[in-house]
Amino acid sequence: MNPEKFYETTREIERLAEYCKKNDAIANEDYDKYGVYRGLRDLNGKGVLVGLTNISEIHAKKIFRGEEISDHGQLYYRGYNVYDIISGIAPEDHFGFEQCAYLLLFGELPTRKQLNDFCSILSEYRSLPTGFVRDIIMNAPSRDMMNTLARSVLTMYTYDPKSDDNSPENVLRQCLELISIFPLLSVYGYRAYRHFHNNRSLVIHQPDPTLSTAENFLHILRPDSKYTPLEAKLLDIAFILHMEHGGGNNSTFTTRLVSTSGTDTYSAIAAALGSLKGPKHGGANLKVVHMFDDMKEHVKDWKDEEEVSAYLRALLHGEAFDNAGLIYGMGHAIYSLSDPRAVLLKQYVEKLSKEKGMEDEFALYALVEKLAPGIIAKERKMYKGVSANVDFYSGFAYRMLALPEELYTPIFAISRIAGWSAHRMEEIVTDGKIMRPAYGYIAPRREFVPIDER
């Protein structure tokens, strides 16, 4: 397209977009008028029930004297409290993610033999088709790693001779393959991006079959393949805490919604990746990291509660950082008093901050976690309390691990693919009806007008 034509087309699209803005916008009061819950959440923040699951449960309320009140958050995988799961895994054991993936998929914690057999299957699948890295990942690498990951997943369809077979046995095989190769697709995609867009050296490490998912991620990402036991442990814990969070989160619901149509596994998971890419879902921890970078520039004394509080108030007033009026990492749609994932991750983040000599940064995070709820309560109308969510500490954890920011959201996907797989299996085995929610039409009806009379 020549420059003049391009300019005309751009102007025409801008003009047409004004029609969309005018005719597509629905007023907030209309949702109240017709009794529709925006975001499928009622006025108390509770999700509208759309299905049933055996996989995980989120607890954030309790009954006291006949009334429902906020409680400290609890997260259960197949009935097991995540606190108990993580505390029950030995400090030197870096295969916690594999144990939990087995639990989510098959409903029981594995015995040692079952875990070893399961890890052997994952190791066997932890390789890409011949020429895949050269022909697919290295070919026109995207600047966005989530798009790279989604494209790679969709391309795996063409390499699978049973791609459209939705029998439970075949879907399970496909899911196990995807769980195994997500770290490879993510890291190799990042390496290709750095090489072609940033002129950096191209380093491709083969996975080590003796290593866990967390250890393999660090092994193939780092040029020297070196990492400390605590680094591997922290990443393993992060994988566990991000792998599943109920069927109602946007990407898992997407997996289930798309699966009910009878589509193939690769299309369902690619759709989930598209959901997770959104900054309202998977990209929040990066916002937290950047917010703290700005805070460290503008707050002289990180230990001064008054100075830190003044910055937090400036955030809420839209006078600091990105002027969005938000303290990123604080608050959650379900949790109010505490997010169990943040509580658990914080313990390991504190340990790593000592190993990395970043205790001052950790202390600043902890101070903001302490001050922010009270400041938000004074500045905002709230139906429930707020607390630090998992994104609050996860970005700081990845920063200490020296992980590239481009991989923050793919790391979420590497974890969550286990949960998506469990929910897809549950949907396939249940063989339910296609989901088709209703939308109410509220615009007036009109008579057709011939084109020359418009």
Residue, then its C-alpha position, 0 to 999 in steps of 0.5 A: m500500500n502506497p503512503e497516500k493510500f495508507y493515510e486515507t485508509t487509516r483516516e477511514i478506519e478512525r472515522l468508522a471506529e467512532y461509529c463503534k464507540k457511539n453504537d457499541a457502548i453500554a451504560n453501566e446503569d443498564y447492567d443494574k436496570y436489567g439485573v446483569y452482573r458485569g464480569l459475572r460477579d455479583l455485588n458482593g464480589k462472588g462469582v456467578l456459578v456456571g459449573l462444577t469441578n472436583i479440581s480446586e477450591i478457593h475459600a475466602k469467607k466463613i459463616f459467623r452467627g449466621e452471616e457470611i464474613s471475610d476469612h483468611g484465604q485458603l486454596y485447596y488442590r483436590g481437597y488438599n490445602v496448598y499450605d500443607i502440600i508445600s510444607g510437606i514437600a522436603p526443602e531439597d525436593h524440587f519436584g513439587f510442581e510434578q507432584c501437584a500436576y499429578l494430583l490435579l490430573f489424577g485426583e491423588l497425591p502420587t506415591r514415590k513410584q508413581l511420581n518417578d513414572f510420571c516424571s519419566i513420561l514428562s522427560e520423554y515428552r520434553s523434546l520438540p519435533t525435528g526442525f521445530v526450533r529452526d522452522i517455527i520458533m526461529n522463523a519471524p520471532s514475535r516481540d511478545m512471548m505469549n504470542t510466540l507460545a500460542r503460535s507454537v502450540l497451534t503449530m504443534y497441531t500439524y505435527d500430531p497425527k491424532s490432533d482431533d482425537n478427543s478421547p480421554e486417552n489422547v487428550l491426556r497424552q496431548c496435555l502431558e506433552l504440552i506440560s512438558i514442552f511449555p518451558l522449551l517453547s517459552v525459553y527458545g522463543y525468548r532466545a530467538y527474540r533476543h537474537f533477531h531483535n536485539n542482536r544477542s548471542l543465540v544459546i540453545h540448551q537441551p533439557d536434562p532428563t534428570l532435572s525437574t521442570a523448575e530446574n530445567f527452566l533455569h538450566i535452559l534459560r541461563p547461558d551457563s546453566k547454573y543455579t542455586p538450590l534455593e533459586a530452583k526451590l523458589l521457582d518450583i514453589a512459584f510454579i505450584l502456586h500459579m498452576e491452578h486457581g479454580g475454574g472461574n479464572n478467565s483463562t481456565f474458564t476459557t479452556r472449559l468454554v472452548s473445550t465444550s465446543g468439541t475443538d482440539t486440545y491445541s486450539a483450546i490451550a491457545a485460546a487460554l494463552g490469549s486470555l492469560k496474555g491480557p494485562k488484567h490477568g497474567g501481566a499484573n506482576l510486571k506492573v508491580v515491579h515497574m511500580f516499585d522501580d518508580m517508588k524507589e526513584h521517588v522515595k528517598d527513605w524506604k524505611d520512612e512510613e510517612e514518606v512511603s504512605a505519601y507515595l501510596r496516596a499519590l498512586l491512588h490519586g493518579e499522581a504517581f507511576d502510570n497515573a492509573g490510580l491503582i496500587y498494583g498487587m493489592g486486592h483480589a476479586i475473591y480474597s480479602l484478608s489474605d491471599p494464601r499464595a502471597v503468604l506462602l511465596k513471601q516466605y521464600v522471597e524473604k529467604l532469597s532476598k538474603e541470599k541475593g543481598m536484597e533485604d532492603e528491597f524486600a523490606l520495602y515490599a513488606l512495608v507497602e504490604k503493611l501500609a497499603p490496605g489501611i490507606i486504600a480503606k481510607e481513600r476508597k469505598m470497598y465492600k471487602g478488605v484488600s491484601a497483597n495478592v500473589d502478583f505482589y511478590s512474584g515479580f520481585a521473585y523473578r527479578m531476584l532470579a534475574l529472569p527476563e521480563e518478557l518471560y514473566t507471563p509465560i512463566f505463569a503459563i508454564s505453571r497454569i498449563a497443568g491446571w488448564s489440562a486438568h480442567r480440559m480433562e474434566e470437561i472431556v470426561t464429563d462430556g457436557k453440553i456446549m456452553r452458551p450463555a445468554y446476552g440481553y438485547i436492549a437496542p430498539r428495533r428499526e425498519f430497513v431503509p433502502i440504500d439510496e434513501r439513507 
